[in-house]
Amino acid sequence: MRYVSHLACSVCGSTFEATAVLNLCPHDGRPIWMVLDLDRLKREQGPDGWWNPDLKNLWRFGGLLPLDWSDPDDRRSIVTLGEGCTPSLAYTHPLADRLGCRLEVKDEGRPHAGFGANPTLSFKDRGMAVTVSMAKALGIGRLAVPTQGNAGDSLAEYAVAARIEAAIVMSPDTDLPVLGKVAAYARLHPDLITLDLVEGTIIDCGKRVREHYVPLGYMSAATFQEPGWRTEGKKTLGLEMAEPAGDRLADRRWELPDVIVYPTGGGTGVVGMAKAFDELEALGLVGSRRPRMICVQSEAATPIVRALAEGAADVTPLPPGRTVATGLNVAQNVGHVNVLRIVRESGGCGVAVSDEAIHGTIADEWRRVRFAWSPEGAAALAALPELADRGLIKPNDRVVLVNTASPEKYLPSIRDALDGGL
């Protein structure tokens, strides 16, 4: 943790020791994040001497993460299963051809030769790899997470690898492949993994974590309710979008996309990517221009879309509905205040899409190019026509869509959308 300066509240700015173990800011109840000593990093390693492109996982970003792979002391705490370092794939689409933009898919759900691979086939592995590694570094032996599914799957995997205890609190309506896997971990490792099924949504599961598991000595690893660890993991999405590749590799030229279309539930990725871009600017690797950040939500839960449309500083929750894109069924999160600020400052927007559009996109794209979209990723692709109509995608733009997970994790609920199966 040699380049971690301190922790700070993301809203009021209150500061805390780098090794403090806390959840939300005790002064205003807002998320905490990690502040790095970027001047020292640049002085000791140059603008990007911390970057190791030969390392095929997210720890390739070395000193720009709270635990530095190149530091022997830090490395002893790192729990890695190959997460991150996923490709941004060129994606052909009629709308992109018409607009004259360059479309890419950040594919988080399946392995690709020459890259890393998220072990539970979801981008949640980025945040949980850093969270479990930080817990190990600080001697924390118990973590608990309320989850729609993928975060619980991920925490169970990494907790077993690290030999720490984890309580996974999820709805019995969780997608069966995820529910079954966590249940298997709980059966195989009863000394480490507890599966607690709670009727309702992630909000009800979060209440169970606070009221039952925290008093038992578990640290909450809920979205934004650990001191920035999951944000640091998701930050690597943005770093990978910007890192030198292709014709930029020879001169180590870092470059940001023009538009990022991100399926948004809790929004950790939005905050993490924005933090990555700010840090790259501080190191002199990119300028002040930022990608237009597009938050895509399901019509079943639209807190960010509504707050942006209403000009509100924070979200006002409504009861969540039901959606095949379970990761988007988040009615409220304490970190949404930062998501709104980032989207507005970037010139982006929020878009809501229907389950009908999600199902249609999954089916159409599987038939058209045999690409397997998760429901959340399909929501991002389904938002493109509205973004085009609103002029948010322009000719020659580099547009990156995040396909957050493998569709296999959502079977059988999306089986009918796939023609011929996977």
C-alpha positions in Angstrom: 0.0 0.0 0.0 3.0 2.3 -0.5 1.2 4.7 -2.8 -2.0 5.0 -0.9 -2.0 8.4 0.8 -5.2 8.3 2.8 -9.0 7.6 2.5 -11.4 10.4 1.9 -15.2 10.9 1.8 -16.2 11.3 -1.8 -18.7 14.0 -0.9 -17.7 16.0 2.2 -13.9 15.4 1.8 -13.3 14.2 5.3 -10.0 12.3 5.5 -9.0 9.1 7.3 -5.9 6.9 7.7 -5.1 4.7 4.7 -5.5 1.6 6.7 -8.7 2.6 8.4 -11.4 -0.1 8.3 -14.7 1.7 7.9 -17.8 1.6 5.7 -19.5 4.9 4.9 -18.2 8.3 6.0 -19.2 8.8 9.7 -19.9 12.5 9.1 -22.3 12.4 6.1 -23.0 8.7 5.4 -21.5 8.9 1.9 -19.0 6.5 0.2 -15.3 6.5 1.0 -12.6 6.3 -1.6 -8.8 5.7 -1.7 -6.5 8.7 -2.5 -3.2 7.8 -4.0 0.0 9.8 -3.8 0.3 10.3 -7.5 3.2 12.8 -7.2 5.3 10.2 -5.5 4.2 7.5 -8.0 5.2 9.7 -10.9 8.4 10.8 -9.2 9.5 7.2 -8.5 8.1 5.4 -11.6 7.6 8.0 -14.2 4.2 8.7 -16.0 3.5 5.0 -16.7 6.5 3.0 -15.4 4.0 1.3 -13.0 2.2 -0.3 -16.1 3.2 -3.9 -16.9 1.5 -4.9 -20.1 3.0 -8.4 -19.9 0.9 -9.2 -16.8 -2.4 -10.6 -18.1 -4.6 -9.6 -15.2 -5.8 -6.4 -13.6 -2.7 -6.2 -11.4 -0.8 -5.0 -14.5 -1.5 -1.5 -13.2 0.8 -1.9 -10.3 1.3 1.2 -8.2 -1.9 2.8 -9.5 -3.8 0.2 -7.4 -3.9 0.0 -3.6 -1.8 -3.2 -3.7 1.2 -3.1 -6.0 2.1 -6.4 -7.7 5.8 -5.2 -8.0 6.1 -4.7 -4.3 6.9 -8.1 -2.5 5.1 -7.0 0.6 1.9 -6.1 -1.3 2.1 -9.2 -3.5 1.8 -11.5 -0.5 -1.7 -10.2 0.1 -2.9 -10.2 -3.5 -5.5 -12.9 -4.3 -5.6 -13.3 -8.1 -7.5 -15.8 -10.3 -6.7 -14.2 -13.6 -9.3 -11.4 -13.4 -9.4 -8.4 -15.7 -7.2 -7.7 -18.8 -10.2 -8.4 -21.0 -10.4 -7.3 -24.7 -12.3 -4.4 -26.3 -13.6 -6.2 -29.4 -14.4 -4.4 -32.6 -18.2 -4.9 -33.2 -20.0 -4.6 -36.4 -23.5 -3.1 -36.3 -25.7 -1.5 -38.9 -26.3 1.6 -36.7 -22.6 2.1 -36.2 -22.0 1.8 -39.9 -24.7 4.4 -40.5 -23.3 6.8 -37.9 -19.7 6.3 -39.0 -18.6 5.5 -35.4 -16.2 2.8 -34.2 -18.0 0.4 -31.9 -16.2 -1.8 -29.4 -17.4 -4.3 -26.8 -15.6 -4.7 -23.5 -16.3 -8.4 -23.1 -16.2 -9.3 -19.5 -18.0 -12.7 -19.7 -15.8 -15.1 -21.5 -12.1 -15.9 -22.0 -10.2 -14.7 -25.1 -6.8 -16.0 -26.2 -4.0 -13.7 -25.2 -6.0 -11.9 -22.5 -7.0 -12.5 -18.9 -10.4 -13.9 -17.9 -12.8 -13.2 -15.1 -13.1 -16.5 -13.2 -16.8 -16.2 -12.4 -17.5 -14.8 -15.9 -18.5 -11.4 -14.6 -17.0 -8.0 -14.2 -17.7 -8.3 -10.5 -14.5 -10.2 -10.2 -12.5 -7.0 -10.6 -14.0 -5.4 -7.5 -14.0 -8.6 -5.4 -10.4 -9.5 -6.3 -9.3 -6.1 -4.8 -11.7 -6.3 -1.9 -10.6 -9.8 -0.8 -6.9 -8.8 -1.3 -7.4 -5.7 0.9 -9.2 -7.7 3.5 -6.3 -10.1 3.6 -3.7 -7.3 3.8 -5.6 -5.7 6.7 -6.3 -8.9 8.6 -10.0 -8.9 8.1 -11.4 -12.5 8.3 -15.1 -12.0 7.6 -16.9 -10.3 4.7 -20.6 -10.0 3.9 -22.3 -8.9 0.7 -25.9 -8.3 -0.3 -26.2 -9.1 -4.0 -28.4 -9.6 -7.0 -26.2 -12.6 -7.8 -22.9 -12.0 -9.6 -21.2 -10.1 -6.7 -22.1 -13.0 -4.4 -20.8 -15.6 -6.8 -17.6 -13.6 -7.1 -17.1 -13.1 -3.4 -17.6 -16.8 -2.7 -15.0 -17.7 -5.3 -12.4 -15.3 -3.9 -13.2 -15.9 -0.3 -12.5 -19.7 -0.8 -9.2 -18.9 -2.6 -8.2 -16.6 0.3 -9.5 -18.8 3.1 -11.6 -16.1 4.7 -15.3 -16.3 5.7 -18.0 -14.8 3.5 -21.7 -14.4 4.0 -23.6 -14.2 0.7 -27.1 -12.7 1.1 -29.3 -12.9 -1.9 -32.9 -13.4 -3.0 -34.2 -17.0 -3.7 -35.2 -15.6 -7.1 -31.5 -15.2 -8.1 -30.7 -16.6 -11.5 -30.3 -20.4 -11.0 -26.8 -20.9 -12.2 -25.5 -18.3 -9.8 -27.7 -19.5 -6.9 -26.7 -23.1 -7.5 -23.0 -22.3 -7.6 -23.0 -20.3 -4.3 -25.1 -23.0 -2.7 -22.5 -25.6 -3.8 -19.7 -23.5 -2.3 -21.7 -23.2 1.0 -22.1 -27.0 1.0 -18.4 -27.8 0.1 -16.9 -25.1 2.3 -19.3 -24.7 5.3 -16.5 -23.3 7.4 -16.1 -20.4 4.9 -19.2 -19.7 2.9 -22.7 -18.9 4.3 -25.6 -18.6 1.9 -28.5 -16.6 3.3 -31.7 -16.3 1.2 -33.8 -13.3 1.9 -37.1 -12.5 0.1 -37.1 -9.2 -1.8 -34.5 -7.2 -3.5 -30.9 -6.2 -2.9 -32.2 -3.5 -0.5 -33.8 -6.1 1.7 -30.5 -8.1 1.5 -28.6 -5.1 2.5 -30.7 -4.6 5.6 -30.0 -8.2 6.6 -26.3 -7.6 6.3 -26.4 -4.5 8.4 -28.7 -5.9 11.1 -27.4 -9.5 11.3 -23.9 -10.0 9.9 -22.2 -6.7 10.8 -23.0 -7.2 14.6 -21.4 -10.7 14.2 -18.1 -9.2 13.1 -18.5 -9.3 9.3 -17.4 -6.3 7.3 -20.0 -5.2 4.8 -18.6 -5.4 1.2 -21.9 -3.9 -0.2 -21.6 -1.6 -3.2 -19.8 1.6 -2.0 -19.9 0.5 1.6 -16.3 -0.6 1.9 -13.5 2.0 1.8 -13.2 2.2 -2.0 -11.9 -1.3 -2.6 -14.5 -2.4 -5.1 -14.2 1.0 -6.8 -10.4 0.4 -7.2 -11.1 -2.9 -8.9 -13.7 -1.4 -11.3 -11.3 1.4 -12.0 -9.3 -1.1 -14.1 -12.1 -1.2 -16.7 -11.3 2.4 -17.5 -7.5 1.9 -17.4 -7.9 -1.0 -19.9 -10.0 1.2 -22.2 -7.3 3.8 -22.1 -4.1 1.8 -22.1 -1.8 1.7 -25.2 -3.0 -0.9 -27.7 -2.7 -1.4 -31.5 -1.1 1.5 -33.2 -0.7 3.3 -29.9 1.4 0.6 -28.4 4.7 1.6 -30.0 4.7 5.1 -28.5 2.9 4.0 -25.3 0.1 6.5 -26.0 -2.9 6.5 -23.6 -6.2 7.5 -25.1 -9.7 7.7 -23.8 -12.9 6.6 -25.7 -15.3 9.2 -26.8 -18.4 7.5 -25.4 -18.8 4.7 -22.8 -22.2 3.0 -22.6 -22.4 1.3 -19.2 -25.2 -0.8 -17.8 -25.8 0.8 -14.4 -27.1 -0.7 -11.2 -25.1 0.5 -8.2 -22.7 2.4 -10.5 -19.4 1.4 -9.0 -17.9 1.1 -12.5 -18.9 4.7 -13.4 -17.2 6.1 -10.3 -14.2 3.8 -10.8 -13.7 4.7 -14.5 -14.0 8.4 -13.7 -11.4 8.0 -11.0 -9.1 6.2 -13.4 -9.3 9.0 -15.9 -8.6 11.7 -13.3 -5.6 9.8 -12.1 -4.3 9.3 -15.7 -4.7 13.1 -16.2 -2.8 13.8 -13.0 0.1 11.6 -14.3 0.1 13.6 -17.6 -1.0 10.6 -19.7 -4.3 12.1 -20.9 -5.9 15.5 -21.2 -9.0 17.0 -19.5 -11.5 15.7 -22.1 -13.7 12.9 -20.7 -15.8 10.2 -22.5 -19.5 10.9 -22.5 -20.7 8.5 -19.8 -24.1 6.9 -20.7 -25.9 5.1 -17.8 -28.3 2.5 -19.1 -31.0 1.2 -16.8 -33.9 -1.2 -17.0 -37.4 0.4 -17.1 -38.0 -1.7 -13.9 -35.6 0.5 -11.9 -34.7 4.0 -13.2 -33.4 6.1 -10.3 -30.5 7.6 -12.3 -32.4 8.2 -15.5 -35.2 10.0 -13.5 -32.8 12.1 -11.4 -30.9 13.2 -14.5 -34.1 14.1 -16.3 -35.4 16.0 -13.3 -32.1 17.8 -12.6 -32.0 16.3 -9.1 -28.8 16.2 -7.1 -29.6 12.7 -5.8 -32.0 9.9 -6.6 -35.4 9.4 -5.2 -36.2 5.7 -5.1 -39.4 4.0 -6.3 -40.2 0.4 -5.6 -38.1 -1.8 -8.0 -39.9 -3.9 -10.5 -38.8 -7.2 -12.1 -36.4 -7.5 -15.0 -34.4 -10.1 -16.8 -31.4 -7.8 -16.3 -31.2 -8.5 -12.6 -28.0 -6.5 -12.1 -29.9 -3.3 -13.1 -32.7 -3.8 -10.6 -31.3 -1.3 -8.0 -33.8 1.2 -6.8 -31.3 3.3 -4.8 -27.7 3.3 -3.8 -25.8 5.7 -1.5 -23.2 6.2 -4.3 -25.7 7.3 -6.9 -25.0 11.0 -6.0 -21.5 10.6 -7.4 -22.7 8.8 -10.5 -25.1 11.7 -11.3 -22.2 14.2 -10.9 -19.9 12.2 -13.2 -22.5 11.8 -15.9 -23.4 15.5 -15.9 -19.8 16.6 -16.0 -19.1 14.3 -18.9 -22.0 15.5 -21.0 -23.6 12.1 -20.9 -27.1 11.0 -20.1 -29.3 8.2 -18.7 -31.3 5.8 -20.9 -34.0 3.3 -19.8 -34.7 0.2 -21.9 -37.5 -2.4 -21.7 -37.2 -6.1 -21.1 -38.7 -6.6 -24.6 -35.8 -4.6 -26.1 -33.3 -6.6 -24.1 -34.7 -9.9 -25.1 -34.9 -8.8 -28.7 -31.3 -7.6 -28.7 -30.0 -10.9 -27.3 -31.9 -12.9 -29.9 -31.1 -10.6 -32.9 -27.4 -10.4 -32.1 -27.0 -14.1 -31.5 -28.7 -14.8 -34.9 -26.8 -12.0 -36.7 -23.2 -12.4 -35.5 -23.4 -15.3 -32.9 -22.3 -12.9 -30.1 -23.6 -13.8 -26.7 -24.8 -10.7 -24.7 -25.7 -10.7 -21.1 -29.0 -9.0 -20.3 -27.2 -6.0 -18.9 -24.9 -5.8 -21.9 -27.8 -6.2 -24.3 -29.4 -3.2 -22.5 -26.4 -1.1 -23.4 -26.6 -2.1 -27.1 -30.4 -1.6 -27.1 -29.8 2.0 -26.0 -27.8 2.9 -29.2 -30.8 4.1 -31.3 -31.9 6.6 -28.6 -28.3 7.8 -28.2 -28.0 8.3 -32.0 -31.3 10.3 -32.1 -30.1 12.5 -29.3 -26.8 13.2 -31.0 -24.7 11.7 -28.3 -22.8 9.5 -30.8 -21.0 11.3 -33.6 -19.1 10.3 -36.7 -15.6 8.8 -35.9 -16.4 8.4 -32.2 -14.9 5.5 -30.4 -17.9 4.0 -28.5 -17.3 1.3 -25.9 -20.1 -0.9 -24.6 -19.6 -3.0 -21.5 -20.9 -6.6 -21.8 -20.8 -7.3 -18.1 -21.1 -11.1 -17.8 -21.7 -14.3 -19.6 -25.3 -15.0 -20.6 -24.8 -18.5 -19.3 -25.3 -17.1 -15.8 -28.8 -16.0 -16.6 -30.2 -19.3 -18.0 -32.9 -20.5 -18.2 -34.5 -17.0 -18.0 -33.0 -15.9 -21.3 -33.0 -19.3 -23.1 -36.0 -18.4 -25.3 -34.1 -15.4 -26.5 -31.3 -17.5 -28.0 -31.9 -19.3 -31.3 -30.2 -22.6 -31.1 -28.7 -22.2 -27.7 -25.1 -21.5 -26.7 
